[in-house]
Amino acid sequence: SSCADGGLLGDSGLIEPRVSVTRGQARELLIELWLTKCQWDRLPEALQGGTPVRCVLSFISQGINAQQTVANAMGVTELQEIINSDSVRVLRRYHDAYRDYLNTCAAQPSRYRKEREELEQLMRTVEQTVRNSHSEKNTEIITLSEQLVRRLHGGRITSCKSAKDRTSMAVTAEQARLLVEQHGVDANEADGLADEMRTYGVRWLNMRKNVHKG
């Protein structure tokens, strides 16, 4: 592979990413990632020597299918509310640590004032949305937490139980939003772009892998 293509292309074509999940001696989850040589060469010496990177995990849950409709009607949403409340507290702690990092480690902290203010507002919006969501399908919990984690430079996945239909809806909605926010696409075109990606996009490949047809 060559660095010109990001190290993703080999002699036989696209290299499949490899991930291993195991249990450590203290029963913690260990996630190992296989990197190309170009990616490996960019790592700091400490990481090349095997120093682990501690991950902060947060799990946001928002049901949107028929089962959630029944749960909402019966008022059986306490578990989901507890999960989200606990997860938002984790996000708040990480947000505050990131804010402190910007304040103490940046050469010119004033340069990051706007970023800190925007992050604080987004963090408060996430907290308020989770706090006010009870027996309803509030998809803003998903979209807002997606935006927050991205702004905090975290890694994130959005997935439903089978990782096909509802996942595809979420992914294409986020892709359309990113085109508007980061690539100058008109906001009025976002819904149309999402529809096009859902009809003709690569999510069809994802569904074939899940249901072996499509």
Sequence and secondary structure as in RCSB ss.txt:
>XXXX:A:sequence
SSCADGGLLGDSGLIEPRVSVTRGQARELLIELWLTKCQWDRLPEALQGGTPVRCVLSFISQGINAQQTVANAMG
VTELQEIINSDSVRVLRRYHDAYRDYLNTCAAQPSRYRKEREELEQLMRTVEQTVRNSHSEKNTEIITLSEQLVR
RLHGGRITSCKSAKDRTSMAVTAEQARLLVEQHGVDANEADGLADEMRTYGVRWLNMRKNVHKG
>XXXX:A:secstr
  GGGTT EETTEE    EEEEE TTS EEEEE   HHHHHTS HHHHTT              SHHHHHHHHHT
  HHHHHHHHHHHHHHHHHHHHHHHHHHHHSSSGGGGHHHHHHHHHHHHHHHHHHHH SSS  THHHHHHHHHHH
HTT       SSSSHHHHHHHHHHHHHHHHHHH   GGGHHHHHHHHHHHSTHHHHHHHHHS  
